[in-house]
Amino acid sequence: MKHTQHRRSDCPINFALEIFGDTWSLLIIRDIVYFGKKTYGEFLASEEGIATNILALRLAHLEQQGILEKQPHDADKRKERYVLTEKGLNLIPVLVEMGNWSAVYDPQTAAPPTGLRW
C-alpha cells in the first residue's frame, strides 16, 4: 500500500518546500553539484555535521521524490553512490540563485564576489 502525503496547499512554493524545504536536502544536492560527493560517507563528512539518522532519512526522501537515484558504486560494489536525476539536475539553477542571493546579503559568505556558477 502506497502512502500518500497530505499537501498543505496547491501553492507551487509550498510544493517545492515540501520536497526540499528542510535544512539538509539542498545541502546534499549542493554537495553533489559543487563538491562531487556521491556516497553516504562523503555526505556525512560535510562541514555542517548532519546526523547519520537524518542523512539516511533525507537521502531516502530525495530518492522517493525522484530527485536522487541510488546506483552501485563504480569502484567498490559494496558501496552505493547517489546521482541526481533529471528532476534533481533541474534544481541547479535554484541553487545558483540562492547562492548568489546569499553572496549579496550575507556579510560572512564564502561565495566569491562575482557570485556562484555551475
N, C-alpha and C positions, 0 to 999 in steps of 0.2 A: 504494500500500500504506500503510495507516494504521499509525502507530507506537503501540503500546500501552505505557503506562507501568507499570512494576512498582511495586506498592504495598508498603511495608514491613509493613503490617498492616491489618486491617479496623477498627482503632480510630477512632472518629469524630474525635478530636483529631488523630490522625495525618493523616486525610483532609484536614482543614482546613489543617494546616501544609504539606502537600504542594502545596496550591493557592496559598496566600498567606502562607506562613510564612517568607519571606525578608525581608531588610532593607528592600526597596523597594516591594513590592506594596501594602501597606496605606498607605504614604505617597502613592503615586499615587492611590489611592482617596480618601484624606484631601484631597488637592489638588483633586479633582473636587468632593467634597461641601462642604468648608468654604471653599475659595478660588475655586471656579468655573473652575478650569483645565480646558482641553479639548484643547489642541494639544501636540504634541511639544515645541515651543519653550517653551511655558509650563511644562511639567513639568521641562524641562532647567534652567530658571531657579530652581527651588526651592532654598531655603537649604541643604539637605543635600548638594547637589553631586553628584548622580548622574552617572556617566559615560555618554556617548552610547551606547556599545555595550550597557551594562547596561540602560539605559532601553528601547532597542529590543527587547531580549530579554524584559524584564518586560511591556511592552505586548503583545507577541506572545503571551506565555504567558497573560496575563489574557484576551486576546481568544479564544485557543484554548480556555480553560476556561469561556467563556461569561459572564465577569464584566464585560467591556467589549465595546463594539461600535464599530467604526470607521465613520464616516459622512463624506460630503463636508461641508466647512465651509460654513456658510450665506453668509458674506460673501466668501470667497475660494475659488473652486472648485479652485485649485491646492493648497490645504491640505486636511488631513483633521482631523476632531475625534473625540475619544473620549467616549463616553457610557456610563454604567452601564446594564447590562441589569437585568431584574427580579432576577436572581440576585445581581448586584452591589449593587443597592439594598437587598437584604435583609442586607447586611453593615453597613449604617449603625448599627444598634443595637450591634453588636460594637465598632465604632469609638468610639461614645459611651461605652460601658462601659470600654473600655481607657483612654480619656482621663480618665474620672472616677477610675479606679483610680490612674492616674499623678498626678492632681491631689492625691490624698491622700498618696501615698508619695514623690513627687519634690519635694524642697525648692526646686528651681530651675525648676519647671514654669511654662510660660507660660499654663496654663489658669486661668480665673477661679476664685476661691474657691468659687463656687456650683456649679462643675462645668460640663461641656460639655452643650450641647443641639444639636439639629438642627432 
